[in-house]
Amino acid sequence: NDPDQMRLIPEFLSGIDYLMKRAEELKIRDKLVVVIQSEMGRTPHYNKGQGKDHWSIGSMMFMGKGIQGNRVIGATNEKQFLIPINPKSLALDEKNGIRARPEHIHQALRELARIENHPFSKKFPLKIANGERLQGLFG
């Protein structure tokens, strides 16, 4: 696991760098939002084969116009279990916070793109409970 990851990370980052430079050349960088995410997380411990298994907690990065950089939202505890966040302040809130799920992120992306009220968005509603909208996720 580790040797492959360390070898592949520079290649992965080079691809992101190329994407952003190419978007700049095409003059579309200010219209582009890049979401960097894996389809799953990995366990914080190794299995018998010295690999890591699927884990429900992962991370995401966002780049683009309207996205405030240089900040981290959310955290895990010492055992790599998610610490819930307050959806209004985005601060850690173990007692009353929520677990940010894909639909929360998708709703925030719709709001960033200003398409949350578009007919296609209405055609595919996101079932987010009242008070769970992530406010200010992108800055």
Secondary structure, 3 states (H helix, E strand, C coil): CHHHHHHHHHHHHHHHHHHHHHHHHCCCHHHCEEEEECCCEECCCCCCCCCCCEECCCCEEEEECCCCCCCCCCEECCCCCEECECCCCCCECCCCCECCCHHHHHHHHHHHCCCCCCHHHHHCCCCCCCCCCCCCCCC
